[in-house]
């Protein structure tokens, strides 16, 4: 039996399913922090990366493209990688790979 079968929470396998389905919700102060790391103003960040369908004044959703989160990239062996990993949203940092998540269960399929 593998470690994954023995525990509900496991080490991320970098399938990218969570980033393909999950749309992080940001408070504007967090959006400002990420914008600063990208050398953008908050307005520039919102124009480039905010989901236009969410007209929030105090919060925003990160935009998705055809593959998922706008910050989802692919690395060696097609493993997913976050292009803003070092300063990604708190919602993403808090996400724990687990068998309770449909995305993780699907990502474990061969």
C-alpha positions as CSV (number, residue, x, y, z in Angstrom):
1,X,0.0,0.0,0.0
2,X,1.4,3.4,-0.9
3,X,1.7,6.4,1.5
4,X,-1.1,8.1,-0.3
5,X,-3.5,5.2,0.5
6,X,-2.5,5.4,4.2
7,X,-3.2,9.1,4.7
8,X,-5.7,11.7,3.6
9,X,-3.1,14.5,3.2
10,X,-0.1,13.8,1.0
11,X,2.8,15.6,-0.7
12,X,1.7,17.5,-3.9
13,X,2.3,15.5,-7.1
14,X,2.2,18.7,-9.2
15,X,-0.6,17.6,-11.5
16,X,-2.0,21.1,-11.7
17,X,-5.6,20.1,-11.3
18,X,-6.1,22.4,-8.4
19,X,-4.8,25.3,-10.4
20,X,-6.9,24.3,-13.3
21,X,-10.1,24.4,-11.3
22,X,-9.6,26.5,-8.2
23,X,-9.8,30.3,-8.7
24,X,-8.1,32.2,-5.8
25,X,-10.0,35.0,-4.1
26,X,-7.8,37.9,-3.1
27,X,-8.3,40.9,-0.8
28,X,-7.0,44.1,-2.4
29,X,-4.1,44.3,0.1
30,X,-2.9,40.8,-1.0
31,X,-3.4,41.8,-4.7
32,X,-1.3,44.9,-4.0
33,X,1.4,42.7,-2.5
34,X,1.5,40.4,-5.5
35,X,1.4,43.3,-7.9
36,X,4.4,44.8,-6.1
37,X,6.4,41.6,-6.6
38,X,5.5,41.8,-10.3
39,X,6.5,45.5,-10.5
40,X,3.0,46.5,-11.3
41,X,0.6,49.0,-9.9
42,X,-2.6,47.5,-8.4
43,X,-4.6,48.9,-11.4
44,X,-2.2,47.3,-13.9
45,X,-2.4,44.0,-11.9
46,X,-6.2,44.1,-12.0
47,X,-6.3,44.8,-15.7
48,X,-3.9,41.9,-16.5
49,X,-4.8,39.3,-14.0
50,X,-8.2,39.9,-12.4
51,X,-11.3,38.0,-13.6
52,X,-13.5,40.7,-15.2
53,X,-16.6,38.7,-14.3
54,X,-16.0,39.6,-10.6
55,X,-16.6,43.3,-10.2
56,X,-15.4,43.4,-6.6
57,X,-14.2,46.7,-5.2
58,X,-12.6,45.1,-2.1
59,X,-11.8,41.7,-3.5
60,X,-10.9,40.1,-6.8
61,X,-10.6,36.6,-8.4
62,X,-7.4,35.7,-10.3
63,X,-8.3,35.2,-14.0
64,X,-8.2,31.8,-15.7
65,X,-7.2,31.1,-19.3
66,X,-7.8,28.0,-21.3
67,X,-5.6,25.9,-19.0
68,X,-6.6,27.3,-15.6
69,X,-4.9,29.9,-13.4
70,X,-3.1,32.6,-15.4
71,X,-0.1,31.9,-13.3
72,X,0.0,28.1,-14.0
73,X,3.0,27.0,-15.9
74,X,4.5,23.7,-16.9
75,X,8.0,22.6,-16.2
76,X,10.2,19.5,-16.6
77,X,8.2,16.4,-17.4
78,X,5.1,18.6,-17.8
79,X,4.8,19.0,-14.0
80,X,2.8,22.0,-13.0
81,X,4.5,25.0,-11.5
82,X,3.3,28.3,-10.2
83,X,5.0,31.2,-11.9
84,X,4.5,33.3,-8.8
85,X,5.2,30.5,-6.3
86,X,7.4,32.6,-4.0
87,X,4.6,35.1,-3.4
88,X,1.5,33.2,-4.4
89,X,-1.9,34.0,-2.8
90,X,-2.5,32.8,0.8
91,X,-5.5,30.7,-0.5
92,X,-3.0,28.7,-2.7
93,X,-0.4,28.4,0.2
94,X,-3.2,27.1,2.5
95,X,-4.3,24.4,0.0
96,X,-3.3,21.0,1.1
97,X,-3.2,18.1,-1.3
98,X,-5.7,15.6,0.1
99,X,-7.8,12.7,-1.0
100,X,-10.8,14.7,0.0
101,X,-10.2,17.0,-3.0
102,X,-11.7,15.7,-6.3
103,X,-8.9,17.4,-8.2
104,X,-6.2,15.5,-6.2
105,X,-7.9,12.2,-6.7
106,X,-8.1,12.8,-10.4
107,X,-4.5,13.9,-10.5
108,X,-3.4,10.5,-9.0
109,X,-5.0,8.6,-11.9
110,X,-2.5,7.2,-14.4
